[in-house]
Amino acid sequence: MVAAFGSLAGYEFRVHTEHAELFERLAADRPDLVVNFCDTGFLNVPTQELHLPARLELMDIPYTGAPPATMIVCYDKAIVRLVAQSLGVPVPREAYIPADMPLDTVPDLYPALIKPNTADGSVGITKDAVVRDRPEALDYLGWLRTTLPGRDALMQEFLPGAEYGVGLIGNPEAGLRMLPPLEVDFSGLPAGLSPILSFESKAIPDSPYWTDIKFKRAELTPEQEARLGIWTKTLFKRLGLRDYGRFDFRVAADGEPKLMEINPNPAWANDGKLAFMAGFAGIEYCDMLRLVLEAAIARVEGAG
């Protein structure tokens, strides 16, 4: 990524990786724009991801990507679902399970996907997160409460169909560009493993979830792609995303795509979903980064 930024003509970049001295360095040598790639949180604490843009706003330094308010809302999956539902975007059936709720009241939604209400990077979603009966649900909720104490959970109907990623670059005022949607290819997983992007797919290199899951261009009709575009652009504007964003959908048994979650600051890595989608459109990685930068610059200049 650093090399790709360095290849962009017309820009000068400085890379800061030391959190402890970050704000002092920015104050001493103020940049025109901060490229905010701190998606693991300030000091690598996920709940402090919003603290960096908040501090930049106090310093009156513009930055790429979502503002703090958007990060707060999108971090809470139950709130995202309610907002989407109010806008007519299809969502899965779901039950909210507070961390202190007695487990003898677990709803009947089987098969179901259980996950933390507030988390990213598939934290709390393992290969066992898809449960098919009450004993499995109780076992997984018990494990989740031990692993992430005090964290509320969601029990969501498991959607058995294809999983899509939809990427947008730009801003509502100047125009949002929808990249060709991506489909997650679970066909290489060994039999018996649930087809999900679990924590193993992002953090355990010797897991089949890491080695055997691929990405491919989604095969959608023009009508299906248009609906995804309408839904994502509506959510982008309503939730206050900026410059770029990714929306994940999964297809229900009846063929209807339903919103799973929204990532307002998706990873910029060259092997991330956004880069794959840009590649489907014939956009090189460095040019994808340029598009995001140009969207941010145009937004900042327009607000000035």
C-alpha positions in Angstrom: 0.0 0.0 0.0 2.8 2.4 0.9 4.5 1.7 -2.5 1.2 2.2 -4.3 0.7 5.6 -2.7 4.3 6.5 -3.5 3.6 5.8 -7.2 0.9 8.4 -7.4 2.1 11.5 -9.2 1.2 14.9 -7.9 1.2 13.9 -4.2 3.7 13.8 -1.3 3.1 11.3 1.4 4.5 10.8 4.9 3.7 7.5 6.7 3.1 7.6 10.4 3.0 4.2 12.3 3.9 5.2 15.8 0.6 6.0 17.7 2.4 7.4 20.8 3.7 10.4 18.9 1.2 10.6 16.1 -0.7 13.8 17.1 2.4 15.7 18.1 3.9 15.0 14.7 0.8 16.0 12.9 0.6 19.2 14.9 4.3 20.0 14.1 4.0 19.4 10.4 0.4 19.7 9.5 -0.6 17.8 6.3 -3.2 18.9 3.8 -5.1 15.6 4.3 -4.7 12.5 6.5 -5.3 9.2 4.8 -6.9 7.4 7.7 -6.0 3.7 7.6 -6.4 3.2 11.3 -9.1 0.6 11.0 -7.9 -1.4 14.0 -8.3 1.5 16.4 -6.0 4.0 18.0 -3.4 2.1 20.0 -4.9 -1.0 18.3 -8.0 -0.9 20.4 -11.0 -1.5 18.1 -13.4 0.6 20.2 -11.0 3.6 19.8 -11.2 3.5 16.0 -13.3 6.7 16.1 -11.0 8.5 18.4 -8.5 9.3 15.6 -10.9 11.1 13.3 -12.4 12.8 16.4 -9.0 14.1 17.4 -8.3 15.2 13.8 -11.5 17.2 13.8 -10.4 19.0 17.0 -7.1 19.8 15.2 -9.0 21.0 12.1 -7.1 18.5 9.9 -9.2 16.9 7.1 -9.0 13.2 6.6 -10.4 10.4 4.4 -13.3 8.2 5.2 -16.1 8.2 7.8 -16.6 10.7 10.6 -16.9 9.5 14.3 -20.7 9.6 14.3 -20.9 7.2 11.3 -18.3 4.8 12.9 -20.3 4.7 16.1 -23.6 3.8 14.3 -22.0 1.3 11.9 -20.2 -0.5 14.8 -23.6 -1.4 16.3 -25.0 -4.1 14.0 -28.5 -4.0 15.5 -28.8 -0.2 14.9 -27.6 -0.7 11.3 -30.3 -3.3 10.7 -33.0 -1.0 12.1 -31.9 1.9 9.9 -31.8 -0.3 6.8 -35.2 -1.8 7.5 -36.7 1.7 7.9 -35.3 2.5 4.4 -36.8 -0.6 2.8 -33.6 -2.5 2.5 -34.2 -6.2 3.2 -32.6 -7.5 6.4 -32.5 -11.0 8.1 -34.7 -11.9 11.0 -32.8 -11.3 14.1 -32.9 -11.4 17.9 -30.9 -9.1 20.2 -29.4 -10.9 23.2 -28.1 -8.7 26.0 -25.1 -9.9 27.8 -27.0 -10.3 31.0 -30.1 -12.0 29.5 -30.9 -15.5 30.9 -30.2 -18.0 28.2 -33.4 -19.9 28.9 -35.1 -17.3 26.7 -33.0 -17.9 23.6 -35.3 -17.5 20.5 -36.0 -20.2 18.0 -34.4 -19.1 14.7 -32.6 -22.2 13.6 -30.4 -22.5 11.7 -28.9 -19.3 13.0 -25.7 -17.3 12.9 -24.6 -16.0 16.3 -22.2 -13.0 16.5 -21.3 -10.1 18.7 -23.5 -7.0 18.2 -20.4 -4.8 18.3 -17.3 -6.1 16.6 -15.4 -6.1 13.3 -12.9 -8.3 11.6 -15.1 -11.3 12.3 -14.1 -11.2 16.0 -16.4 -13.5 17.8 -17.5 -15.3 14.7 -15.8 -18.7 14.5 -16.4 -21.8 12.4 -19.0 -22.8 15.0 -21.0 -19.6 14.8 -23.7 -21.3 12.7 -26.0 -23.2 15.1 -28.7 -25.6 14.2 -30.5 -26.3 17.5 -30.8 -25.0 21.1 -27.9 -27.0 22.6 -25.5 -25.6 19.9 -26.8 -22.1 20.5 -26.4 -22.3 24.2 -22.8 -23.7 23.8 -21.8 -20.9 21.4 -23.4 -18.1 23.5 -21.7 -19.5 26.5 -18.3 -19.4 24.7 -19.0 -15.9 23.4 -19.8 -14.6 26.9 -16.6 -16.1 28.2 -14.5 -14.8 25.3 -16.0 -11.4 25.0 -17.5 -10.7 28.5 -20.2 -8.0 28.7 -20.7 -8.0 24.9 -24.3 -8.2 23.7 -25.0 -10.8 20.9 -27.2 -11.2 17.9 -28.9 -14.4 16.9 -29.7 -14.0 13.2 -31.4 -16.3 10.7 -28.7 -18.1 8.7 -28.9 -17.1 5.1 -27.9 -20.1 2.9 -27.3 -18.3 -0.4 -24.5 -16.4 -2.0 -22.6 -13.7 -0.1 -21.9 -10.4 -2.0 -19.7 -7.4 -1.3 -20.7 -4.1 -2.8 -18.1 -1.3 -2.9 -18.8 2.4 -3.4 -16.3 5.2 -4.1 -17.2 8.9 -4.0 -19.7 11.0 -2.2 -23.4 11.7 -2.8 -22.9 15.4 -3.7 -20.4 14.6 -6.5 -21.5 11.1 -7.4 -21.0 7.6 -6.1 -19.3 5.0 -8.2 -20.4 1.4 -7.7 -17.7 -1.1 -8.3 -18.7 -4.5 -9.8 -20.0 -6.6 -6.9 -17.9 -9.4 -5.5 -19.1 -12.9 -4.5 -17.4 -15.0 -1.8 -16.6 -18.4 -3.2 -17.0 -21.0 -0.5 -17.0 -24.0 -3.0 -13.4 -25.0 -2.0 -14.3 -25.5 1.7 -14.2 -29.1 3.0 -17.5 -30.7 3.4 -19.2 -30.0 6.8 -17.7 -26.6 7.3 -20.2 -23.7 7.4 -19.8 -21.3 4.5 -19.1 -18.1 6.3 -16.2 -15.6 6.6 -15.2 -16.6 10.1 -12.4 -15.3 12.3 -10.3 -18.2 11.0 -10.6 -16.7 7.5 -8.8 -13.6 8.6 -6.4 -14.7 11.3 -5.5 -18.4 11.1 -3.3 -19.0 8.1 -3.4 -22.8 8.3 -7.2 -22.9 8.4 -9.2 -24.0 5.3 -11.2 -20.8 5.9 -8.0 -18.9 5.1 -6.7 -21.1 2.3 -9.8 -22.4 0.5 -12.1 -19.3 0.4 -11.8 -17.2 -2.8 -13.3 -14.1 -4.2 -14.9 -13.8 -7.7 -17.0 -11.4 -9.6 -20.7 -11.8 -8.8 -22.9 -13.1 -11.5 -25.9 -10.8 -11.2 -28.6 -9.6 -13.6 -28.7 -5.9 -14.4 -31.8 -5.7 -12.3 -30.2 -7.3 -9.3 -27.1 -5.1 -9.6 -29.3 -2.0 -9.9 -31.2 -2.9 -6.7 -28.0 -3.4 -4.8 -26.8 0.0 -6.1 -30.0 1.8 -4.9 -29.8 0.2 -1.5 -26.1 0.9 -0.9 -26.2 4.4 -2.1 -29.3 5.2 0.1 -27.5 3.7 3.1 -24.3 5.5 2.3 -26.0 8.9 2.4 -28.3 8.1 5.3 -25.5 6.9 7.6 -23.1 9.6 6.6 -20.3 7.5 5.0 -17.7 9.5 3.1 -15.3 8.8 0.2 -15.7 5.0 0.1 -17.5 2.1 1.8 -18.4 -1.6 1.6 -21.7 -3.3 2.1 -22.1 -7.0 2.7 -25.2 -8.9 1.6 -26.2 -12.6 1.8 -29.0 -14.3 -0.1 -31.9 -15.8 1.7 -33.6 -19.1 0.9 -36.2 -17.3 -1.2 -33.5 -15.6 -3.4 -33.7 -12.2 -1.7 -30.3 -10.5 -0.9 -30.3 -9.2 2.7 -28.0 -6.7 4.3 -25.5 -8.3 6.7 -23.4 -5.3 7.7 -21.8 -2.0 6.6 -18.1 -1.2 6.7 -17.5 2.5 6.6 -13.7 2.2 6.5 -13.0 -1.1 4.7 -9.4 -2.2 4.4 -7.4 -0.6 1.7 -5.1 -3.6 1.4 -4.2 -4.8 -2.1 -5.8 -8.2 -1.3 -8.9 -6.8 0.3 -12.4 -7.0 -1.1 -12.4 -3.3 -2.3 -9.3 -3.9 -4.3 -10.8 -7.1 -5.9 -13.9 -5.2 -6.9 -11.8 -2.4 -8.4 -9.9 -5.0 -10.3 -13.1 -6.4 -11.8 -13.7 -2.9 -13.2 -10.1 -2.8 -14.7 -8.9 -0.4 -12.1 -5.4 -0.9 -10.9 -4.7 -0.9 -7.1 -2.9 2.4 -7.2 -5.7 4.0 -9.2 -8.3 2.8 -6.7 -6.3 4.6 -4.0 -6.2 7.7 -6.3 -10.0 7.6 -6.7 -10.6 7.6 -2.9 -8.1 10.4 -2.5 -9.7 12.5 -5.2 -13.1 11.9 -3.7 -11.9 13.1 -0.3 -10.1 16.1 -1.8 -13.2 17.2 -3.7 -15.3 16.8 -0.6 -13.0 18.9 1.5 -12.6 21.6 -1.1 -16.4 21.7 -1.6 -16.9 22.2 2.1 -14.3 24.9 2.3 
